[in-house]
Amino acid sequence: MRTEWEDLAEWWQQELADDSGYAEEVLPLLLDLLDPRPGNRYLDAGCGDGRVMRAVVETGATVIGCDLNLELLRLAKAEGPVVGCRLPNLDWIRPATFDGAYASLVVEHLVDLASFFAGLAEAVRFGGPLALVVNHPLFTAPESGPVVDPTDGEVFWRWGTYLEDGYTEEPAGAGRVTFYHRPLATLLNAAADAGWSLERTVERGVPTTTRDPLLASQGHIPRLLGVRWTRGEEDF
Ligand SMILES: C[S@@+](CC[C@H](N)C(=O)[O-])C[C@H]1O[C@@H](n2cnc3c(N)ncnc32)[C@H](O)[C@@H]1O
């Protein structure tokens, strides 16, 4: 079955070109959480055009990228070896092949969180890190969004259906992209159930570079979530 991300290469490239927030916020946060070590081998799950791979390789580490979008994979190939894959399926990786793994802005596009974390736990050696950067769950909740108090113009955040799993569909070029929403607890528990030990969590507000006029100067509203885990010693 063909999925929407197979047709979104052009849209995603345009998003990156139009948004300095990625280079200023997402990439540095991911690198900080992953803390890549020279000589170590990492898996980039959902590598896109390979821009995170490039930054990790620059630290002296090696990276294998995987993605389902062949157009983006062709670009990522310039940064290191790549594999066509359909997450959460990581059956093609032998156990403990990697010293660590990461995924930048990918998890919110996957339906099956449990299989994703379990597959990565198989692929990474004991003690190895997993770093994720995702759109903050407060931001992905269906029916959430900014509301302006008409009396004084103050901007508030409407929670929407934050506490339930759900999804939203956003326009993406000529197509659409689906964001799966899970409350923070669901994300953290799914990782714990798969044997990932939480090390660090970072929450970031709306960047000053936002293109949304309603959210300009609303740095107190959560926008990004970053998490670092390590693969627990116990075999789950
Ligand atoms: C928002 S882009 C992020 C790309 C890259 N990680 C980055 O930070 O530039 C999401 C990426 O996840 C990939 N993706 C989405 N669903 C996937 C799936 N089921 N299996 C593999 N890749 C997937 C898309 O093709 C796309 O490259």
The ligand as an SDF file (V2000), in Angstrom:
LIG
                    3D

 27 29  0  0  0  0  0  0  0  0999 V2000
    9.2780   15.4380    8.7520 C   0  0  0  0  0  0  0  0  0  0  0  0
   10.3100   14.4290    7.7900 S   0  0  0  0  0  0  0  0  0  0  0  0
   11.8300   14.4000    8.7610 C   0  0  0  0  0  0  0  0  0  0  0  0
   13.0240   13.9420    7.9520 C   0  0  0  0  0  0  0  0  0  0  0  0
   14.3510   13.9340    8.7030 C   0  0  0  0  0  0  0  0  0  0  0  0
   14.3320   13.0700    9.8500 N   0  0  0  0  0  0  0  0  0  0  0  0
   14.7270   15.3480    9.0990 C   0  0  0  0  0  0  0  0  0  0  0  0
   14.7110   15.6670   10.2950 O   0  0  0  0  0  0  0  0  0  0  0  0
   15.0500   16.1410    8.1940 O   0  0  0  0  0  0  0  0  0  0  0  0
    9.6480   12.8080    8.1560 C   0  0  0  0  0  0  0  0  0  0  0  0
   10.4060   11.7020    7.4610 C   0  0  0  0  0  0  0  0  0  0  0  0
    9.9180   10.4260    7.9110 O   0  0  0  0  0  0  0  0  0  0  0  0
    9.7750    9.5740    6.7910 C   0  0  0  0  0  0  0  0  0  0  0  0
    8.7480    8.5860    7.1050 N   0  0  0  0  0  0  0  0  0  0  0  0
    7.4640    8.8100    7.4260 C   0  0  0  0  0  0  0  0  0  0  0  0
    6.8340    7.6540    7.6840 N   0  0  0  0  0  0  0  0  0  0  0  0
    7.7670    6.6650    7.5020 C   0  0  0  0  0  0  0  0  0  0  0  0
    7.7370    5.2480    7.6150 C   0  0  0  0  0  0  0  0  0  0  0  0
    6.6340    4.5740    7.9590 N   0  0  0  0  0  0  0  0  0  0  0  0
    8.8730    4.5550    7.3670 N   0  0  0  0  0  0  0  0  0  0  0  0
   10.0180    5.1920    7.0000 C   0  0  0  0  0  0  0  0  0  0  0  0
   10.0990    6.5450    6.8900 N   0  0  0  0  0  0  0  0  0  0  0  0
    8.9920    7.2740    7.1280 C   0  0  0  0  0  0  0  0  0  0  0  0
    9.3850   10.5070    5.6480 C   0  0  0  0  0  0  0  0  0  0  0  0
    9.5880    9.9650    4.3770 O   0  0  0  0  0  0  0  0  0  0  0  0
   10.2570   11.7160    5.9380 C   0  0  0  0  0  0  0  0  0  0  0  0
   11.5130   11.6130    5.3360 O   0  0  0  0  0  0  0  0  0  0  0  0
  1  2  1  0
  2  3  1  0
  2 10  1  0
  3  4  1  0
  4  5  1  0
  5  6  1  0
  5  7  1  0
  7  8  2  0
  7  9  1  0
 10 11  1  0
 11 12  1  0
 11 26  1  0
 12 13  1  0
 13 14  1  0
 13 24  1  0
 14 15  1  0
 14 23  1  0
 15 16  2  0
 16 17  1  0
 17 18  1  0
 17 23  2  0
 18 19  1  0
 18 20  2  0
 20 21  1  0
 21 22  2  0
 22 23  1  0
 24 25  1  0
 24 26  1  0
 26 27  1  0
M  CHG  2   2   1   9  -1
M  END
$$$$
